[in-house]
Amino acid sequence: MTATPAAAVRIAAMLPEHADQVLAIYQAGIDTGQATFETQAPTWEEFDAAKLPEHRLIALAPDGDVVGWAAVAPVSDRCAYAGVVEHSVYVSPDAQGRGIGLALLMALLESTDAAGIWTVQSGIFPENTASLALHRRAGFREIGVRERIGRHHGRWRDVILLERRSPAII
């Protein structure tokens, strides 16, 4: 894969035919040990059941390869939290550092704003400085730290909680 700048990618809806590439990118992120508590990418069926279908995006390189993805999942089935989602954004290791994550995240926020979602949140390991910087550029704010919230590869990990409140919702 050649270096693909964000300006060269096309943001599109994630479809089942993108499953293999999406899950491979997810597994690459998992393998860094800095992206999630997960240790194995889910099956497509599990992924499909967990993510809201109307807010799943991919970044396509000019050659048609998926170089990144973003999606959201509801945080609760309680009606009070109907407008609150947790999101994920992953970029292929070969495409990182080129603005693709920001392009995906901004498109995702446009989608969630238009749908009336008032809060998009995420928990990020403090060591994942690139993700923290990306989220700050996209308008997320730190709301706290969950210290020693879970064990990951035999050690306790903290998670920084970030959120972005929709400017479209008053």
SEMI-600289 format. One record per residue: residue in one letter; x, y, z of N, C-alpha, C in turn. Coordinates in steps of 0.02 Angstrom, whole numbers, plus 32768, in hexadecimal, padded with zeros to 4 digits. Last residue first. Layout:
N
[rec a, [X, Y, Z], [X, Y, Z], [X, Y, Z]]
...
END
This chain:
170
[rec i, [7A42, 8430, 8451], [7A41, 8463, 8486], [7A1F, 8447, 84C3]]
[rec i, [7AA6, 83F1, 83D6], [7A75, 83E0, 8409], [7A79, 8412, 8441]]
[rec a, [7B0F, 8413, 8387], [7ACC, 8416, 8368], [7A95, 8409, 839B]]
[rec p, [7B84, 83F8, 83C3], [7B6F, 843E, 83C4], [7B29, 8446, 83A7]]
[rec s, [7B92, 8369, 8426], [7B7D, 8384, 83E6], [7B6A, 83CD, 83ED]]
[rec r, [7C21, 834A, 8484], [7BDA, 835A, 8485], [7BC9, 837C, 8444]]
[rec r, [7C90, 82CE, 8498], [7C82, 8307, 846D], [7C37, 8310, 846D]]
[rec e, [7D01, 828D, 8512], [7CC0, 8293, 84F3], [7CBE, 82D0, 84C7]]
[rec l, [7D6B, 8213, 855F], [7D62, 824F, 8537], [7D1B, 8250, 851C]]
[rec l, [7DC8, 81CC, 85DF], [7D85, 81D3, 85C1], [7D81, 8216, 859D]]
[rec i, [7E52, 8166, 85E1], [7E3C, 81AC, 85E0], [7DF9, 81AF, 85BD]]
[rec v, [7E76, 80DD, 8644], [7E54, 80F3, 8607], [7E40, 813C, 8610]]
[rec d, [7EFB, 8073, 867E], [7ECE, 80AC, 8686], [7EAD, 80BB, 8642]]
[rec r, [7F15, 7FC7, 86A2], [7F18, 8000, 8673], [7EE6, 8035, 8688]]
[rec w, [7F7B, 7F49, 86EA], [7F44, 7F77, 86F1], [7F4D, 7FB2, 86C1]]
[rec r, [7FB4, 7EBC, 868A], [7FC0, 7EF7, 86B3], [7F82, 7F24, 86B4]]
[rec g, [7F9C, 7E4E, 8638], [7FBB, 7E43, 8678], [7FC9, 7E81, 86A2]]
[rec h, [7F5B, 7E81, 85C7], [7F9C, 7E60, 85C0], [7FC2, 7E5D, 8602]]
[rec h, [7F02, 7EE2, 8630], [7F0F, 7ED8, 85E8], [7F56, 7EBD, 85E2]]
[rec r, [7E81, 7F04, 86A1], [7EC2, 7EE5, 8694], [7EC8, 7ED5, 864A]]
[rec g, [7E34, 7FA4, 86C2], [7E35, 7F5F, 86AB], [7E7B, 7F46, 86A1]]
[rec i, [7E44, 801B, 8705], [7E00, 8005, 86F6], [7DFD, 7FBC, 86DF]]
[rec r, [7EA4, 8072, 873F], [7EA7, 8029, 8748], [7E63, 800A, 873C]]
[rec e, [7E3B, 80FE, 873B], [7E7B, 80E1, 874F], [7E74, 8096, 875A]]
[rec r, [7DF8, 815A, 86C9], [7DE4, 811F, 86EF], [7E24, 80F9, 86FE]]
[rec v, [7DF3, 8205, 86C3], [7E1E, 81CA, 86BC], [7E01, 8193, 86E7]]
[rec g, [7D93, 8280, 8666], [7DAD, 825E, 86A1], [7DD9, 8223, 868F]]
[rec i, [7D77, 82C6, 85F6], [7D49, 82CE, 862E], [7D5F, 82A8, 866C]]
[rec e, [7DBF, 8321, 8574], [7DCA, 82EF, 85A8], [7D99, 82FB, 85E1]]
[rec r, [7D64, 833E, 84DE], [7D83, 8357, 851B], [7D8A, 831D, 854C]]
[rec f, [7D6D, 834D, 842C], [7D5F, 8327, 8468], [7D82, 8347, 84A4]]
[rec g, [7D8E, 838A, 83B4], [7D61, 83AC, 83E2], [7D4D, 8385, 841F]]
[rec a, [7DEE, 8354, 8364], [7DA9, 834C, 834E], [7D76, 836A, 837F]]
[rec r, [7E61, 8366, 83AC], [7E59, 838C, 836E], [7E11, 838A, 8355]]
[rec r, [7E49, 8304, 840E], [7E4A, 834B, 8421], [7E41, 8377, 83E3]]
[rec h, [7E57, 8291, 83C0], [7E17, 82A2, 83DE], [7E13, 82EA, 83F4]]
[rec l, [7EE1, 8298, 839E], [7EAD, 8296, 836B], [7E6A, 82AD, 8388]]
[rec a, [7F1B, 828D, 841E], [7F24, 82CA, 83F6], [7EEE, 82CF, 83BF]]
[rec l, [7EF3, 8209, 843F], [7EDF, 8241, 8469], [7EE4, 8283, 8442]]
[rec s, [7F34, 81C2, 83D9], [7EEC, 81C2, 83DC], [7ED2, 81FC, 8407]]
[rec a, [7FBA, 81DB, 83FD], [7FA2, 81EF, 83BB], [7F55, 81F2, 83BB]]
[rec t, [7FC7, 81A3, 847D], [7FCA, 81EC, 8475], [7FB1, 8203, 8431]]
[rec n, [7FA4, 8130, 84D3], [7F91, 8138, 848D], [7F8D, 8183, 847D]]
[rec e, [7FB6, 812F, 855A], [7FF1, 8125, 8530], [7FE3, 812F, 84E6]]
[rec p, [7F36, 8134, 8590], [7F60, 8170, 8592], [7F9E, 816B, 8565]]
[rec f, [7EB6, 80EA, 852D], [7EF0, 80E0, 8558], [7F1C, 811F, 8557]]
[rec i, [7E14, 812E, 852A], [7E54, 8125, 8507], [7E8B, 811B, 853A]]
[rec g, [7D6B, 8127, 8509], [7D9E, 811C, 853C], [7DDF, 810A, 851A]]
[rec s, [7CF2, 819B, 84CB], [7D23, 8166, 84C1], [7D4F, 8161, 84FF]]
[rec q, [7C56, 81DB, 8488], [7C8A, 81D3, 84BA], [7CBA, 819B, 84A8]]
[rec v, [7BE6, 8251, 8458], [7C10, 821C, 843E], [7C4B, 8217, 846E]]
[rec t, [7B46, 828E, 8472], [7B87, 8282, 8490], [7BA9, 8246, 846E]]
[rec w, [7AD4, 829D, 8425], [7AEE, 82D7, 8447], [7B32, 82CC, 8468]]
[rec i, [7A8F, 827A, 838B], [7AB8, 825E, 83C0], [7ADC, 8297, 83E3]]
[rec g, [7A49, 82A5, 831C], [7A32, 82BA, 835E], [7A56, 829A, 8398]]
[rec a, [7A7C, 828B, 82A1], [7A4C, 825A, 82BB], [7A32, 826D, 8301]]
[rec a, [7ADA, 82EC, 828D], [7A9E, 82ED, 8262], [7A68, 82BF, 827D]]
[rec d, [7B3C, 82BE, 82E7], [7B1A, 82FE, 82F2], [7AD8, 8300, 82CC]]
[rec t, [7B66, 8249, 82A6], [7B44, 8244, 82E6], [7B1F, 8285, 82F7]]
[rec s, [7B9E, 8280, 822F], [7B69, 824E, 822C], [7B42, 824B, 826E]]
[rec e, [7C03, 82D0, 8263], [7BCF, 82EE, 8238], [7B92, 82C0, 8235]]
[rec l, [7C4E, 826D, 82A0], [7C2D, 829F, 82C9], [7BF7, 82C4, 82A2]]
[rec l, [7C7D, 8229, 822E], [7C54, 8206, 825E], [7C2E, 8238, 828A]]
[rec a, [7CCC, 828D, 81F5], [7C92, 8274, 81D0], [7C62, 824F, 81FF]]
[rec m, [7D2D, 8296, 8259], [7D03, 82D0, 824A], [7CC5, 82BB, 8223]]
[rec l, [7D66, 8216, 8252], [7D45, 822C, 8290], [7D17, 8268, 8282]]
[rec l, [7D9C, 8213, 81D0], [7D69, 81E3, 81E5], [7D42, 81FD, 8221]]
[rec a, [7DFA, 827C, 81DA], [7DC5, 827E, 81A7], [7D8C, 824F, 81B9]]
[rec l, [7E4A, 824A, 8241], [7E24, 8288, 824C], [7DEC, 828D, 8219]]
[rec g, [7E80, 81D9, 8201], [7E59, 81D2, 823E], [7E2F, 820F, 824B]]
[rec i, [7EC7, 8217, 819A], [7E8E, 81EC, 818A], [7E62, 81E1, 81C7]]
[rec g, [7F3C, 825E, 81AC], [7EFC, 8281, 81B3], [7EBF, 8257, 81A5]]
[rec r, [7FAC, 8211, 81AE], [7F9E, 8235, 8170], [7F5B, 825A, 8172]]
[rec g, [7FC8, 81B7, 8212], [7FEF, 81F5, 8210], [7FE2, 821F, 81D2]]
[rec q, [7FB5, 8116, 81C1], [7FB1, 8143, 81FB], [7FDC, 8181, 81F1]]
[rec a, [7FBB, 80B6, 8162], [7F9A, 80F5, 814F], [7F97, 8127, 8189]]
[rec d, [7FEF, 8041, 8192], [8010, 805F, 8159], [7FF5, 80A3, 8147]]
[rec p, [7F91, 801D, 81F7], [7FD4, 8035, 8209], [7FF8, 8057, 81D0]]
[rec s, [7EED, 805F, 81DA], [7F20, 802E, 81C9], [7F65, 8048, 81DC]]
[rec v, [7E93, 80A1, 8261], [7EB3, 80AD, 8221], [7EE9, 8078, 8217]]
[rec y, [7DFA, 80B0, 82B8], [7E38, 808A, 82AD], [7E52, 8099, 8267]]
[rec v, [7D8D, 80E0, 8334], [7DAB, 80F4, 82F5], [7DEF, 80D2, 82F0]]
[rec s, [7CF4, 80D0, 838B], [7D37, 80B6, 837C], [7D4D, 80D2, 833A]]
[rec h, [7C87, 8115, 840A], [7CA0, 810B, 83C6], [7CE4, 80EA, 83C6]]
[rec e, [7BEF, 810C, 845D], [7C37, 8105, 8462], [7C51, 80F5, 841D]]
[rec v, [7B66, 8180, 8471], [7B88, 8147, 8451], [7BD2, 8147, 8462]]
[rec v, [7ACC, 81BF, 849B], [7B11, 81B7, 84B1], [7B2E, 8178, 8492]]
[rec g, [7A43, 81CC, 848F], [7A6E, 81F7, 8466], [7AB7, 81F5, 847B]]
[rec a, [7A0A, 8177, 84ED], [79FF, 816A, 84A6], [7A2D, 8193, 8479]]
[rec y, [7A09, 8175, 8575], [7A4A, 8177, 8554], [7A44, 816C, 8508]]
[rec a, [7987, 8166, 859C], [79A9, 81A3, 85B0], [79EC, 81AC, 858C]]
[rec c, [7966, 80E3, 8577], [7951, 811A, 854C], [7974, 815C, 855E]]
[rec r, [79E4, 8066, 857C], [79B5, 8090, 85A1], [79A5, 80CF, 8578]]
[rec d, [7A47, 8023, 8541], [7A06, 801D, 8521], [79D0, 8044, 8547]]
[rec s, [7AE4, 8077, 852A], [7AB1, 8059, 8554], [7A71, 8051, 852C]]
[rec v, [7B39, 80A3, 84CA], [7B56, 8094, 850B], [7B25, 8072, 8539]]
[rec p, [7B3E, 8064, 8420], [7B1A, 8084, 8457], [7B3B, 8073, 849A]]
[rec a, [7BCC, 8082, 83BB], [7BA1, 8052, 83DC], [7B7C, 8077, 8413]]
[rec v, [7C13, 80B2, 831D], [7BFB, 80BF, 8360], [7BD0, 8086, 8379]]
[rec a, [7CAB, 80BC, 82B9], [7C67, 80A4, 82C7], [7C54, 80B6, 830E]]
[rec a, [7D21, 80C3, 8235], [7D06, 80E0, 8272], [7CBF, 80C6, 827B]]
[rec w, [7DBB, 8093, 81E2], [7D73, 808E, 81EF], [7D61, 80B1, 8230]]
[rec g, [7E32, 8087, 815B], [7E1C, 809A, 819D], [7DD1, 8092, 81A4]]
[rec v, [7E4B, 805A, 80DF], [7E85, 806F, 8105], [7E73, 8087, 814B]]
[rec v, [7E19, 7FE8, 8068], [7E03, 8009, 80A5], [7E42, 801A, 80CD]]
[rec d, [7E40, 8000, 7FBB], [7E4F, 7FE0, 7FFC], [7E32, 800A, 8035]]
[rec g, [7E30, 8046, 7F46], [7DF6, 8022, 7F61], [7E02, 7FFF, 7FA3]]
[rec d, [7E94, 8098, 7F1E], [7E93, 8055, 7F01], [7E5A, 802A, 7F1B]]
[rec p, [7E80, 810C, 7F6B], [7E6F, 810D, 7F23], [7E6D, 80C8, 7F03]]
[rec a, [7E3A, 80CD, 8006], [7E71, 80E7, 7FDF], [7E5D, 80E7, 7F95]]
[rec l, [7DB3, 80F4, 806D], [7DCA, 80CC, 8034], [7E03, 80F0, 8010]]
[rec a, [7D7D, 80E6, 810D], [7DA6, 8110, 80E2], [7DC2, 80E3, 80AC]]
[rec i, [7CD7, 80CA, 8149], [7D19, 80B3, 8136], [7D3C, 80E9, 810D]]
[rec l, [7C5D, 80CA, 81CD], [7C7F, 80E8, 8194], [7CC2, 80C7, 8187]]
[rec r, [7BC5, 80C3, 8215], [7C01, 809A, 8208], [7C20, 80B4, 81C8]]
[rec h, [7B41, 80E6, 8242], [7B7D, 810D, 8253], [7BBB, 80E1, 824F]]
[rec e, [7AD9, 8091, 8229], [7AD8, 80D1, 8207], [7B15, 80FD, 8216]]
[rec p, [7AEF, 801F, 827C], [7AFB, 801C, 8234], [7AFE, 805F, 8210]]
[rec l, [7B4A, 801B, 830E], [7B0E, 8038, 82EF], [7B19, 803D, 82A4]]
[rec k, [7B92, 7F7F, 833F], [7B9A, 7FC4, 8325], [7B5A, 7FDC, 8304]]
[rec a, [7B76, 7EFA, 8362], [7B88, 7F2A, 8396], [7B87, 7F73, 837F]]
[rec a, [7B5E, 7EAD, 82F2], [7B2A, 7EB0, 8325], [7B37, 7EE8, 8358]]
[rec d, [7BD8, 7EB9, 82AE], [7B9B, 7ED1, 8290], [7B63, 7EDA, 82C3]]
[rec f, [7C2D, 7E73, 8306], [7C39, 7EBA, 82F7], [7BF8, 7EDA, 82DE]]
[rec e, [7BF6, 7DF2, 82FB], [7BF9, 7E14, 833C], [7C01, 7E60, 8333]]
[rec e, [7C09, 7DDC, 8272], [7BC6, 7DD8, 828E], [7BC3, 7DFB, 82D2]]
[rec w, [7C93, 7DE1, 8265], [7C6A, 7E15, 8245], [7C24, 7E15, 8263]]
[rec t, [7CDD, 7DC1, 8306], [7CC6, 7DAB, 82C5], [7C9E, 7DE4, 82A6]]
[rec p, [7D54, 7E35, 8351], [7D18, 7E0C, 8350], [7D0C, 7DEE, 830B]]
[rec a, [7E02, 7E27, 8371], [7DCB, 7E47, 834D], [7D8F, 7E18, 834E]]
[rec q, [7E45, 7E13, 8412], [7E35, 7DF3, 83D2], [7DFC, 7E19, 83B2]]
[rec t, [7E4E, 7E5A, 8482], [7E8B, 7E37, 846D], [7E82, 7E14, 842A]]
[rec e, [7E19, 7EF9, 84C4], [7E0D, 7EBC, 849D], [7E4F, 7E9C, 848B]]
[rec f, [7E3A, 7F70, 84F8], [7E43, 7F36, 8524], [7E38, 7EF5, 84FE]]
[rec t, [7E93, 7FD2, 847D], [7E56, 7FB7, 849B], [7E69, 7F7F, 84CC]]
[rec a, [7F0E, 8008, 8452], [7ED0, 8020, 8436], [7E92, 800C, 845D]]
[rec q, [7F89, 7FD3, 8473], [7F7B, 8017, 848A], [7F36, 8030, 8475]]
[rec g, [7FAE, 7F5E, 8438], [7FA7, 7F5E, 8481], [7F94, 7FA1, 849D]]
[rec t, [7FB8, 7F47, 83B3], [7FE6, 7F79, 83CF], [7FE5, 7F77, 841B]]
[rec d, [7F50, 7EEF, 8395], [7F93, 7ED3, 839D], [7FC6, 7F05, 83B8]]
[rec i, [7EE5, 7F45, 837F], [7EE6, 7F1B, 83BB], [7F2D, 7F03, 83C9]]
[rec g, [7F09, 7F73, 8300], [7F05, 7FA1, 8338], [7F09, 7F7B, 837A]]
[rec a, [7EFD, 7EFC, 82B9], [7F3E, 7F1E, 82BA], [7F40, 7F50, 82F4]]
[rec q, [7E74, 7EE3, 82C9], [7EA5, 7EB6, 82E8], [7EEA, 7ED6, 82EC]]
[rec y, [7E41, 7F4E, 827B], [7E32, 7F4A, 82C2], [7E65, 7F1E, 82E5]]
[rec i, [7E70, 7F26, 81FE], [7E87, 7F66, 821B], [7E7B, 7F67, 8266]]
[rec a, [7E25, 7EB0, 81F3], [7E6F, 7EAD, 81F2], [7E8D, 7EED, 820F]]
[rec l, [7DA3, 7EE2, 81F2], [7DB9, 7EB9, 822B], [7E04, 7EB0, 822D]]
[rec v, [7DA7, 7F27, 8176], [7D97, 7F4A, 81B5], [7DB1, 7F22, 81F0]]
[rec q, [7DC0, 7EBD, 811D], [7DF1, 7EF3, 8124], [7DE5, 7F1A, 8165]]
[rec d, [7D4C, 7E6E, 812F], [7D8F, 7E51, 8139], [7DC3, 7E88, 8144]]
[rec a, [7CDE, 7ECA, 8115], [7CE9, 7EA9, 8155], [7D30, 7E91, 815F]]
[rec h, [7CB0, 7F04, 80A4], [7CED, 7F21, 80C0], [7D03, 7EFC, 80FF]]
[rec e, [7C37, 7ECB, 8089], [7C70, 7EB7, 805F], [7CB2, 7ED5, 8076]]
[rec p, [7BDE, 7F0C, 80E1], [7BF8, 7EC9, 80F1], [7C33, 7EB3, 80C6]]
[rec l, [7C18, 7FB9, 80E7], [7BEA, 7F84, 80D0], [7C07, 7F3F, 80E1]]
[rec m, [7C1D, 805D, 811C], [7C39, 801A, 8125], [7C04, 7FE7, 8111]]
[rec a, [7C17, 80E7, 80AD], [7BF4, 80BC, 80DD], [7C18, 8078, 80E0]]
[rec a, [7CAE, 8149, 809C], [7C73, 8127, 8083], [7C53, 80FF, 80BA]]
[rec i, [7D24, 81BD, 806B], [7CFF, 81A3, 80A4], [7CBE, 8186, 8089]]
[rec r, [7DB3, 81A7, 800E], [7D6C, 81B5, 8009], [7D4B, 8195, 8046]]
[rec v, [7E55, 81F5, 800B], [7E26, 81C0, 801E], [7DDF, 81D8, 8015]]
[rec a, [7EA5, 8260, 7FF0], [7E9D, 822F, 7FBA], [7E6A, 81F8, 7FCC]]
[rec a, [7EB1, 82AA, 8062], [7E8F, 82C9, 8029], [7E81, 8297, 7FF1]]
[rec a, [7EFF, 8259, 80B4], [7EB7, 825D, 80C1], [7E92, 827A, 8085]]
[rec p, [7F77, 81FE, 804F], [7F63, 8236, 8079], [7F17, 8238, 8080]]
[rec t, [7FC3, 8167, 8050], [7F85, 8186, 8039], [7F74, 81BF, 8067]]
[rec a, [804D, 8110, 8018], [8036, 8142, 8047], [7FFA, 8167, 802B]]
[rec t, [801C, 806E, 7FD7], [8042, 80AC, 7FD5], [8026, 80DD, 8007]]
[rec m, [802A, 7FC6, 8000], [8000, 8000, 8000], [802C, 803E, 8000]]
END
